[in-house]
Amino acid sequence: MRKIKLILAIFFIIFFSSYIVRAEENIIFEMNDPVGDEYGPGTYTYPKNEQFSPYEGLFDLTYFKVEDGGEDYNFYFKFVSLTNPWHAKYGFSHQLIQLYISNGEEGSLETFKKGANVKFEDRHPWQKLIKVTGWSLEVFDYQDDVDEDRRINEDRIGVLDDKKTIKVSVPKNLVGDLTEAQYYLLIGSLDGFAYDNYREVVKDSQGWKFGGGSNTDINPNVIDTLVPEGMDQREVLGGFDLESGELSTLRAVGVELELHWKFTIIFGFLIILVATIIGTGIKYVAKMFSNYD
């Protein structure tokens, strides 16, 4: 009986500890991303212009967090490096961040505008899009007209003291409930004259263009992204087909993935618990028969 109580105690401590920590910090979702994977499908190289110095880290996302901030949701995007050679209003010049949110049933599997050269998986259509640059914050619904102005004029973007993390605050009423949301996070290079502001990736690196692409509008212009645990970014972003014109399909990340691991833990403990109960029962029965002897 003591063994059963001990197992149950350990189970409840592990299962509820994550909820306690998250409740204290108001974290809805967070995820790390490997350092050194700012290469799209594995082949992309930096533009050659000196404005992209130090030629590494500028598009290398390392951490993403969604936080409940009361009336707002706070989004954190951490990079290896942030620079501001073009004196952008919010303290960073190069990064183009697009966060597509899936938190409903009906939505879209295509990007809001042409430019990223990717699409989304069938089971998680998106409903809301948050677009962040060093000069602006925009929030779109999948049903909006692409020419509508959805810019938020309040100053809701800032760089934290670590000089690597961009914090973005968005009113909850603009994106809806995120407690069970899924996310597609696209990191591109800002180009004010390109489709949806995505700097183009071509075959050979140029002064203002990335190399390692295909000189087509099929390979992604996404430099870094989040992928579910167990998947490889190179395979996800490299899933395009030049012959058929098929675009790469991004995979969503979110709460559902965390629940998967929690259910795995629960299942494992249940097996241990059942085995312990059976073992205790066998010992009890054996003891009874030995007493009769």
C-alpha positions as CSV (number, residue, x, y, z in Angstrom):
1,M,0.0,0.0,0.0
2,R,2.9,2.3,0.8
3,K,4.3,1.8,-2.7
4,I,1.0,2.7,-4.3
5,K,0.8,5.9,-2.3
6,L,4.4,6.8,-3.2
7,I,3.8,6.3,-6.9
8,L,0.6,8.3,-6.8
9,A,2.4,11.2,-5.0
10,I,5.2,11.2,-7.6
11,F,2.7,11.2,-10.4
12,F,0.8,14.2,-9.1
13,I,3.9,16.1,-8.4
14,I,5.2,15.7,-11.9
15,F,1.9,16.2,-13.7
16,F,0.9,19.3,-11.8
17,S,4.3,21.0,-11.5
18,S,4.2,22.3,-15.0
19,Y,0.8,23.8,-14.5
20,I,2.0,25.5,-11.3
21,V,5.1,27.0,-13.0
22,R,3.1,28.2,-16.0
23,A,0.3,29.7,-13.8
24,E,2.9,31.7,-11.9
25,E,4.5,33.0,-15.1
26,N,1.3,33.2,-17.2
27,I,3.0,31.3,-19.9
28,I,0.6,29.9,-22.6
29,F,3.3,28.4,-24.8
30,E,7.0,28.4,-25.2
31,M,9.5,26.7,-27.4
32,N,13.3,26.7,-28.0
33,D,14.7,26.6,-31.5
34,P,18.2,25.2,-32.4
35,V,21.0,27.8,-32.8
36,G,22.6,27.8,-36.2
37,D,19.6,26.8,-38.4
38,E,19.0,30.1,-40.2
39,Y,19.5,28.4,-43.6
40,G,16.0,27.5,-44.7
41,P,16.0,24.0,-46.1
42,G,19.7,23.8,-45.3
43,T,21.3,25.6,-48.3
44,Y,20.6,29.3,-47.8
45,T,23.4,31.8,-47.5
46,Y,23.5,35.5,-46.5
47,P,23.4,38.4,-48.9
48,K,26.8,39.9,-49.5
49,N,26.1,43.6,-48.8
50,E,27.9,44.9,-45.6
51,Q,24.5,45.9,-44.2
52,F,24.0,42.2,-43.3
53,S,27.2,42.1,-41.2
54,P,28.1,40.0,-39.2
55,Y,26.5,37.6,-41.8
56,E,25.1,35.3,-39.1
57,G,22.6,35.3,-36.3
58,L,20.3,38.0,-37.6
59,F,17.6,35.6,-38.6
60,D,18.4,32.8,-36.2
61,L,15.4,32.4,-33.9
62,T,16.3,30.7,-30.7
63,Y,13.2,31.1,-28.5
64,F,9.5,31.8,-28.8
65,K,7.1,32.5,-26.0
66,V,3.4,33.4,-25.7
67,E,2.4,35.0,-22.4
68,D,-1.0,36.1,-20.9
69,G,-0.5,39.8,-20.1
70,G,-4.0,40.6,-18.9
71,E,-5.8,42.6,-21.6
72,D,-2.9,41.7,-24.1
73,Y,-1.0,38.7,-25.2
74,N,2.7,39.2,-25.1
75,F,4.9,37.5,-27.8
76,Y,8.6,37.0,-27.4
77,F,11.0,36.3,-30.3
78,K,14.6,35.8,-29.3
79,F,17.4,35.9,-31.9
80,V,21.2,35.3,-31.8
81,S,21.7,38.9,-32.8
82,L,19.7,42.1,-33.5
83,T,21.2,45.1,-35.3
84,N,19.6,48.3,-36.5
85,P,21.7,49.7,-39.4
86,W,18.6,51.4,-40.9
87,H,17.5,53.1,-37.7
88,A,14.1,51.4,-37.4
89,K,11.7,52.8,-34.9
90,Y,11.6,49.8,-32.7
91,G,15.3,49.0,-32.6
92,F,15.8,46.2,-35.2
93,S,16.0,46.5,-39.0
94,H,16.4,43.1,-40.7
95,Q,13.9,40.8,-39.1
96,L,10.5,40.1,-40.7
97,I,8.3,38.1,-38.3
98,Q,5.0,36.6,-39.3
99,L,3.0,34.6,-36.8
100,Y,0.1,32.7,-38.3
101,I,-2.3,31.5,-35.6
102,S,-4.7,28.6,-35.8
103,N,-7.3,28.9,-33.0
104,G,-10.6,28.1,-34.8
105,E,-12.2,25.8,-37.4
106,E,-12.6,27.6,-40.7
107,G,-9.5,29.3,-42.0
108,S,-6.9,29.4,-44.8
109,L,-4.1,27.0,-45.8
110,E,-2.4,29.7,-47.9
111,T,-0.3,32.7,-46.8
112,F,-2.2,36.0,-46.6
113,K,-0.1,37.5,-49.3
114,K,2.3,36.1,-51.9
115,G,6.0,36.2,-50.8
116,A,6.9,33.5,-48.3
117,N,6.4,30.7,-50.8
118,V,5.0,28.2,-48.3
119,K,1.6,26.7,-47.4
120,F,0.1,25.2,-44.2
121,E,-1.0,21.8,-43.1
122,D,-4.7,20.7,-43.6
123,R,-5.4,20.0,-40.0
124,H,-4.4,23.5,-38.8
125,P,-5.8,26.3,-41.1
126,W,-5.0,29.7,-39.8
127,Q,-7.4,32.5,-38.7
128,K,-5.1,35.3,-37.5
129,L,-1.8,36.8,-38.7
130,I,0.5,39.0,-36.7
131,K,3.1,40.7,-38.8
132,V,6.1,42.4,-37.1
133,T,8.8,44.6,-38.5
134,G,11.1,47.2,-37.0
135,W,8.7,49.9,-38.2
136,S,5.2,48.4,-37.8
137,L,2.8,45.9,-36.2
138,E,-0.2,44.6,-38.2
139,V,-2.9,42.1,-37.3
140,F,-5.0,40.4,-40.0
141,D,-7.9,38.0,-40.2
142,Y,-7.8,35.4,-42.9
143,Q,-11.0,37.0,-44.4
144,D,-9.5,40.5,-44.6
145,D,-8.8,42.1,-47.9
146,V,-5.1,42.1,-48.6
147,D,-5.2,45.8,-49.3
148,E,-6.8,46.7,-46.0
149,D,-4.7,48.7,-43.5
150,R,-4.5,46.7,-40.2
151,R,-1.6,48.6,-38.7
152,I,-1.7,49.2,-34.9
153,N,-0.4,52.7,-34.3
154,E,0.3,52.3,-30.6
155,D,3.9,51.5,-29.7
156,R,3.6,47.8,-28.8
157,I,7.0,46.5,-29.9
158,G,10.3,46.7,-28.0
159,V,13.7,45.1,-27.7
160,L,14.4,43.8,-24.2
161,D,17.6,44.6,-22.2
162,D,19.4,41.5,-23.5
163,K,19.4,43.2,-27.0
164,K,18.3,39.9,-28.5
165,T,14.6,39.6,-27.7
166,I,11.7,41.3,-29.4
167,K,8.6,41.7,-27.3
168,V,5.3,42.3,-29.0
169,S,2.0,43.1,-27.2
170,V,-1.3,42.5,-29.0
171,P,-4.8,43.1,-27.6
172,K,-6.6,39.9,-27.0
173,N,-9.7,41.0,-28.8
174,L,-7.7,41.1,-32.1
175,V,-6.6,37.4,-32.0
176,G,-9.1,35.6,-29.8
177,D,-8.4,32.8,-27.3
178,L,-4.9,31.3,-27.5
179,T,-5.2,28.6,-24.7
180,E,-5.2,25.8,-27.3
181,A,-3.8,27.7,-30.3
182,Q,-1.3,26.3,-32.8
183,Y,1.3,28.5,-34.5
184,Y,3.3,28.9,-37.7
185,L,6.2,31.2,-37.1
186,L,8.0,32.5,-40.2
187,I,11.2,34.4,-40.1
188,G,12.2,36.3,-43.2
189,S,14.5,39.2,-44.2
190,L,12.7,42.5,-44.5
191,D,12.6,44.0,-48.0
192,G,10.4,47.0,-48.4
193,F,10.0,46.5,-52.1
194,A,9.3,42.7,-52.2
195,Y,6.1,40.7,-52.1
196,D,4.8,40.8,-48.5
197,N,8.3,42.3,-47.6
198,Y,10.1,38.9,-48.0
199,R,13.6,39.3,-49.3
200,E,14.1,36.9,-52.2
201,V,16.2,33.7,-52.1
202,V,17.9,33.1,-55.4
203,K,20.4,30.5,-56.7
204,D,23.6,32.5,-56.0
205,S,23.9,35.0,-53.2
206,Q,24.0,38.6,-54.3
207,G,24.4,42.0,-52.6
208,W,20.8,42.2,-51.5
209,K,19.5,38.6,-52.0
210,F,20.0,35.3,-50.3
211,G,21.7,32.4,-52.1
212,G,21.0,28.7,-52.1
213,G,17.6,28.9,-53.8
214,S,16.5,28.1,-57.3
215,N,15.7,31.4,-59.1
216,T,12.0,30.5,-58.9
217,D,9.0,31.5,-56.8
218,I,8.8,27.9,-55.5
219,N,11.6,27.7,-52.9
220,P,10.7,29.3,-49.6
221,N,11.8,32.8,-48.7
222,V,11.6,31.7,-45.1
223,I,15.0,31.7,-43.4
224,D,14.0,30.1,-40.1
225,T,10.9,28.6,-38.6
226,L,9.7,26.4,-35.8
227,V,9.0,22.7,-36.4
228,P,7.4,20.1,-34.1
229,E,9.8,18.1,-32.0
230,G,11.1,15.1,-33.9
231,M,10.9,16.9,-37.2
232,D,13.8,18.5,-39.2
233,Q,13.5,22.1,-40.4
234,R,15.5,21.2,-43.5
235,E,13.0,18.5,-44.5
236,V,10.0,20.8,-43.8
237,L,11.2,23.8,-45.7
238,G,12.8,21.5,-48.3
239,G,9.5,19.9,-49.1
240,F,8.9,22.0,-52.3
241,D,8.9,20.4,-55.8
242,L,10.2,22.6,-58.7
243,E,8.8,20.3,-61.4
244,S,5.2,20.3,-60.0
245,G,5.3,23.7,-58.5
246,E,4.4,22.3,-55.1
247,L,5.2,24.6,-52.2
248,S,6.7,23.4,-48.9
249,T,4.1,22.7,-46.2
250,L,4.9,24.2,-42.8
251,R,4.0,22.2,-39.6
252,A,2.2,23.9,-36.7
253,V,3.6,24.0,-33.1
254,G,1.5,24.6,-30.0
255,V,-0.2,23.3,-26.9
256,E,-1.3,20.1,-28.5
257,L,2.3,18.9,-28.7
258,E,2.8,19.5,-25.0
259,L,-0.3,17.5,-24.2
260,H,1.0,14.6,-26.2
261,W,4.0,14.3,-23.8
262,K,1.8,14.8,-20.7
263,F,-0.4,11.9,-21.9
264,T,2.7,9.8,-22.5
265,I,3.8,10.5,-18.9
266,I,0.3,9.7,-17.6
267,F,0.2,6.5,-19.5
268,G,3.6,5.4,-18.3
269,F,2.7,6.0,-14.7
270,L,-0.6,4.2,-15.1
271,I,1.2,1.1,-16.3
272,I,3.6,1.3,-13.3
273,L,0.6,1.8,-11.0
274,V,-1.3,-1.1,-12.4
275,A,1.8,-3.3,-12.3
276,T,2.4,-2.4,-8.7
277,I,-1.3,-3.1,-7.8
278,I,-1.1,-6.5,-9.5
279,G,2.2,-7.3,-7.8
280,T,0.8,-6.3,-4.4
281,G,-2.3,-8.4,-5.1
282,I,-0.2,-11.5,-6.0
283,K,1.9,-11.1,-2.9
284,Y,-1.3,-10.8,-0.8
285,V,-2.9,-13.9,-2.3
286,A,0.4,-15.8,-1.9
287,K,0.6,-14.8,1.8
288,M,-3.0,-16.0,2.4
289,F,-2.3,-19.4,0.9
290,S,1.0,-19.7,2.9
291,N,-1.0,-19.0,6.1
292,Y,-3.3,-21.8,5.3
293,D,-0.4,-24.1,4.9
